[in-house]
Amino acid sequence: MRLPYPGSRPILVTVIALVVIRLSIVYLDVPIARAMLLVPPWLHDLAEWVTRFGRSDVYLVPLLPVLLLLVVASRKLAGEHRRATARFWGWTTLFVWISIALPGLIGDLIKLFAGRPRPTTGSFENQPFTFDYAHQSFPSGHTAVAFGLAFSLALLWPRWRIPLYLFALAVAASRVILHAHYPADVLAAALVAWLTVAWLSRFFADRGLIFRRDASGRPVAQFPV
């Protein structure tokens, strides 16, 4: 289960994902949302705990001082090897930071255009260009953050990709269980995160930062020796 790279049929993957999202909106979203009203209290409480890991500030705030320290270290440490190592981890931290922040920002922009009501409203009428929380269901911001984090870390440490993807799926499921989003909302958020991280990895690889391209053109992390 590897993260598809932009060069490996991105249009096909995106079209298939959009079709699945549309089918979910038409056939699955409302029945599943109604079923979530019947979940047992223990599952609801677990979802409340898990969903906190989809908040961007949980990651972006602590990563900023780490990034600043690495920038300083890349200039002040004695020895070129140490400075180069600090630069690598600085770029890596920046890559992860943007991979978390950018999908969330893109998702917020899509929310504005979509204006989809959340399941809690009981409404099915979209209201685009509104900042009302009740009409910011599509896509899920928490899910975009979780998948942005998971996809970026999976590119750096592929052996951990399965636990990382399961983590992101748990956050996505928590949003549906809590009746904050429909299934299509979390599917769209995962798609936004994939496209964003895939593009970012290509951007960094083309500049020789963090990644190199393997024989198939996929990004592979180049850790300092």
N, C-alpha and C positions, 0 to 999 in steps of 0.2 A: 504494500500500500504506500506508494510514493507520491509526493506532491507533483502534479503535472507541471511541466515547464511551459512558458509561453510559446516556445517553438513547436510544442507537440500538440497541434490541433486545438488551439485556444478557442477558435470560433465554434468548432463542433462541440466542445465541452460546454461553452457558454450557452449555445442554443439548446442543447439537451437539458441543461440546468433550468433555463427559462421555461421550457415546456413542462418540466416537473413542477416548477413553482406555480405555473398557471393551473395545472391539473389539481394541485393541492388547494389553491384558492377556490376552485369550482366544486370539488368533490370532498375534500378532507377537512378543511379548516374548521368549519362550523361544527360538524359532528365531534371532532376531537376536542374542540374548545368546550363543548357541552359536557363531554366525558370528564374533562379535568375538574369540573365542579364536584365530582363524586370521589375524588382521591381521598385516601385516609389522612387524618391529621399528621401522622408521623412522616408521610411522604411530603406533605406540604411544608412541614418544618424543615425537613432535609433540603428541599428545594430553596427555601429561604436562606439557608446557610451556603449552599453551593452558588447561588446566583450572585453573591457578593464578589466572587472571583471574576465576574464579567465587568466590573467597574474599572475604567481606564486609569483612574487616579491611584489605584492600588499598585500599579506598575510604573506609571509615568513619573510620579512624584519621586519615589526613591531612586529611580534610574538617572534622574537629572544630576544629582550630586556625584554619582558614580562616574557619569560621563565627564563632568567638569574635572574631577580628580585625574581621570585618565588623560585628558587634554594637557593638564599641567605636567603630569608625569612624562608624557611624550616629549616635553620640551626641557624638563629639568633633570631627569635621571641621568646618572653617569653611564656612559657606554652606549654606542649606537644600537647594539642588540636589545638592550633594555628599553630604549626609546622606541624602537621599532615594534617591540612586543606591546608596549603601552598604546601605540598608534593602532595596532591591529584590534586590540580589545576596545579601544575607543570607537573605531568604525563599527565594530560588532554591536556594541551597546547602542550606537545611533541607529543601526539597521533594525534592531529589535524595537527600539523606541518608536521609530516611524511606522513599523509594521503594526504596532498597537494603535497609534494615534490616527493614522491616515484612514484606515477602514472605518473607524468611528466617525470621523469628519465627513467622509463620503456618504456614510449611512445617514447622517443628520441632514445632508443636502437632499438625499432621495426622499427622506421622510417629508420634507417640506413640499416636494412636488407631488408625492403620493397622497398624503393626508388620510391614510387609512385609519379607521377607528379601531381602537383596541377591543379585545373580546369583552372587557368589562362594561363597555358602553351599551352593548346590545343593539348598536346601530350598524348598518351596512352601507352607509352613504359616505363616500370619500369627501374630504374637505381640504383640498390642496391649499398651500400657502397660508397655513395657520400654524401658530406656535403652541397651540393647545396640546398639552400632554396626552389627552384622550385621543387625539388624532395623529399620533406619531408611532403607529404600530409597525409600519413597513419601511425598512427592515429593522431587525433587532440590534440595537447598539451593543448590548452586553455580549451577544453572540459574535458580532463582528470583532470585538476586542479579544474575546477568547480564542477565536480561530486565527486572528492575526498573530497573537502570541504563539499559538501552537504551530502554525505553519512556519513561522520564522525560526523557531527553535528546532523544529524538525529538519530544516535545511542545514542547520549547523551541526546537529547531533542526530543523524538519521536513525540510529539504533533506538532512540527514545520516541520515535514518531507514533507508535501505537498508543502508549500511555498519554502522550500529548493530545492526540486526536480524541481519545476517550474523555480526557479532561474537557476539551472544547464541546464535545457532544453533551456532556453532563450539564454544562452551563446553558447550552441551547435548550435542553430538555427542561431545565428549571424554569426558563422563561415561559414555556408552554404550560407547565404544571401550575405555575402561579397565576395563570390566566392573564399574563401581561402581553403575550404575543400569540399569533397563530403559527402553525407549522411552516407556512409559506414565508413568514417573516424571518424565521431563523435560517431557512434554506437560502433565502436571498442574502442574508448577512454573511453566511459562509462563502457564498459565491463572490461577494465583494471582497472579502478578506483574501480569498485565493488569488483573484486577479491582481489585487494590490501587492501582495507579497511576491507573487511570481514576477510582476513587472519590476519591483524593487530589486529582486535578486539579479535580474538581467542588467539593470542599471548599474549595480555595484560590480558585477562580474565584468562588464564592458570596460570598466575603469580600473580593473585589477585590484579591487578592494574586497577583502574577505574571501571572495570566491574566485575560482577558475572554472573554465568550461571543460567538461569531459568530452569523450569522443562523440557523444550524442548531442552535445551542446547544452547539457544540463549543468546548473551551478553546483560546484563542490567546494566546501569550505577548505581554505588553506591555512591551517593553524601553524603558528610559528614554532620552529624546532627549538 
